[in-house]
Amino acid sequence: MRKTPEYIGPAGTATTRPSTGILRPPASDGRGRPRQFDTEQALDRAMQVFRAKGFHAASVADLAAGMGLTVGRIYKAFNDKQTLFFTGV
């Protein structure tokens, strides 16, 4: 009997992919791509946005545009706007 191929599903679990049967190797740490940006430069740009707009008026979308990152990348790297602010201070 032929074994059904497995793939790495949500949360790094190996599961059977019924639609394609493609075997995918697990990610190195199971958590997606590594950061590919200069953290110090991103924090400097974030602080410029905070200085210009203020903490409460600066949205994560504003920060993303100012930092040259996506909103998802900001949440992945810093978890939330408050953590981003206090990391940069």
N, C-alpha and C positions, 0 to 999 in steps of 0.2 A: 504494500500500500504506500502510495506517495504522500509525503508530508507536505502540508500546505505551508508556503513561505510565510514568514512573519515580518513585521515592520515595527518601527518604534513609533508608538502612538502618543497620545497626550501624557504628560508627566513622565516621559521616558519609559513607559511600559511597552513591552513587546507584545504586539497583538497581531492577529491575522487580518490582512487587508483583502477582503473578499472581492473587491471590484477589479483589481489588477493583478494581485498576487506578487507584487514587486517586493523584493527583499531589500530593505534599506538598512545600512549600518547605523548604529546609535550615534548620536551627537557626542562630542567629546565629554561634555558635562551635562548633557540633556537639557540645556537651558538656552539654546539658540546661538546666534553669532556672537563672537566677542566684540567688545567695544572697539571701534575703529575711528576714534576722534581724540583730539588733544583735550583732556579734561580741564587743564588750566586755562586754555584759550576759551573753551566753552563757558567756564565759570566767569571769566572776565567779561565776555559778551552778555551773559545773563545779568551780571551786576550793572552793566550799562542800561539794560532794559529796565531793571528795577529802579535805578536812579532817575530815569526819564519818566516813568509812569507811576512809580510807587508800587509797593508790594501788592496791595489789594486790587489795584487797577490793572496790573500786568497779568494777562491770562497766559496759560501754558502755550497757547497758539502764538501769542506775541513773543514769548521766550523762545519758542522753536524757530520762529522766523529770524529773530535776532541772533540766535546761536548757530543757525545753519543746520539744525537737526530736525528730525521728525518728532511729533508729540510722543509717539510710542517709544522712541529712543530715549527721550527725557525721562519718561516714567520708568523705563527699564533701568536706567543708570542711577536715578536719584529718588525714585519712588513717588515723590510728590513735590509740589512747589515749595513748601516750607523747608523740606530737607535740602532742596537745591539752594534756597536762599541762605540757610545757615551754614551750608558747606562753603559757600562763596564769601561769607563775611569773615 
